[in-house]
Amino acid sequence: MNTRRVTAIRLFLKGLHSAAVCGWIGGGLSILILLKLAGSSSWADEAFTIKRLIEVLDDYLITPSAGITTVTGLLLGAAKPWGLKRRWITEKCAVTTILLVFGTLWLAPGLQNMHVDSRWDSGPFLLSATLRWGAAAATLQTAALLLLVALSILKPEK
């Protein structure tokens, strides 16, 4: 391939990767805000709407962003002269894999299985344990993503 085309492809992948990372982190922060709102909700309809918004964010923003981030990250890493052999790149791959498994098998199902029922009107405490769990898990996920961004910016082995 000619050099201009390779450069254009690499720039496209970097842009797509950066946008997907923003989507993944932004979606996580949005879920944290929605969980905070759900905790202060006083009506079942309001809580159900917030739950539905969390599902939509997870299905249409976080899941695709996580997949695109992973694929483009691997392609960008493999395209480097040193490949995926640098320690910080290997660590990023490992943490990303852990986050994908954690999000897919534990966080997303837990958030999507939050129950809102008619008893919600009797007080906002029925979902309090689920909300605390969801907020803690989403905070952990988002903090780990921010750590990966820091690794990308600092490139510790450079």
Phi, psi and omega in degrees: 000149179282158188296323179297318180295317178298316179297317179297318179295316179297318178295321177298315179297319178297316179296315179296318179298313180297317179296319180293321177299316178299320178295318181295312180291316179299320176296319178297316178295323178297319178295322177299318178296317180295322177296323176296317178295321179296325179292336179255008180288145181245356180233147180297320180298319178295315179297320179296319179298317179296319178299317180295320177298320177298316179298316180296314178301317181293314184288321190251351177238303187291311183299309178296321180297319179296317179295314180295319179301315182295311182295312181293325177297317178295318179296316179295319178295318181291334182280346179289153179302326181270358178065218182261025187272344179291144185298316183293329177288318177299318178296319177298318179297317180295313180295320178298318178297316178299316180296321178297314179295314179301313181292320183285316187267341186232306186291305183299311178299323179296317180290323182283343179263012174298136182256133173240121180231179185295341179287352180305324183297343180280351178157154184278016187264354182294325181259008188301318180293318179295319180294319178296317178298313181298317180295319179295315181293317180293325176295315178300314180299312182293320177298319178295322177295319178295326175297318178297321177297317178300318177299321180293323182283316185282331182041073190307334184265006182283000000 
